[in-house]
Structure formats: structure tokens, C-alpha cells
Amino acid sequence: MTEQFVFLESTLICPNCGRSETEEMPTDSCQWFYEGKSCSKALKPLKGDCCIFCSYATLPCPPNQLGDSCCG
């Protein structure tokens, strides 16, 4: 059995203002909302994505990194 490495930090890029913030991702739940630090607009996942990291970040959430289809 091989171990898989999971990244726990990803950089969110706000589609409204373009500001980027590196955030720690939860490993046991989805994060459905995020408030942009610069523009204060609420981000929600895009249709078909399980969380904001899968929609707006440089790396998907930990479950998707491991090949799961969603945070479940």
C-alpha cells in the first residue's frame, strides 16, 4: 500500500477582486462559503464543485486530491 501526500493549504483567488489568500483547508468537511478579504463578497462553490477550494483555489480540497468525487 502506498501513502498519498495531501496538501492542506491552497491559495484562494477571488473572482471578484483578484486578491489571493493562502488558507488551510479542512480535512473533515467542505467549506461552502468564504468571504473575500478585500472585497467582502461571499464566495460559494461553482455548480458541480463540492467546495470553494475546488472552485477558486490553486489546489482542490483534500478529498478530491485523494481521488474522491466530493467531500461527502
Sequence and secondary structure as in RCSB ss.txt:
>XXXX:A:sequence
MTEQFVFLESTLICPNCGRSETEEMPTDSCQWFYEGKSCSKALKPLKGDCCIFCSYATLPCPPNQLGDSCCG
>XXXX:A:secstr
        EEEEE TTT  EEEEE  SSS    EE TTT  EE   TT SSHHHHHBSS  HHHHTT SS  
